[in-house]
Amino acid sequence: MAFYECVFIMRQDIPAQDVHRAADVFMQLIEKFKSELVKKEYWGLRTLAHIIKKNKKGHYVMLGLRAEPAAINELERHFKISEDVLRYICLKCNSIDQNPSPMMSVPSELKAAVQ
């Protein structure tokens, strides 16, 4: 089994709870292939670089997985089928870092402004 990081963007008009439910559905799909979820991060509602399907913002979710290629192919197929998923990318990597990703950290300028 190899490690993969999958990031997908969901429509802006979906509530955050539904985004988490959709991520859970994708995780259940992965578990059917005897794969495991190593890391899950919800990066929040962020502004897109350009408008995608009339959306200016999107909910970003990152899944760190240990899976077989067949499981990733099935996950990507479900991403394509879902009308709520605007974009996705799955990359093969050497390992999954357990620490929060840089997208989860608050920039130092904001920390200074808050204090």
Summary of the structure (lengths in Angstrom):
residues: 115
radius of gyration: 14.9
end to end distance: 44.9
largest distance: 48.2
contacts: 305
relative contact order: 0.28
helix: 34%
strand: 43%
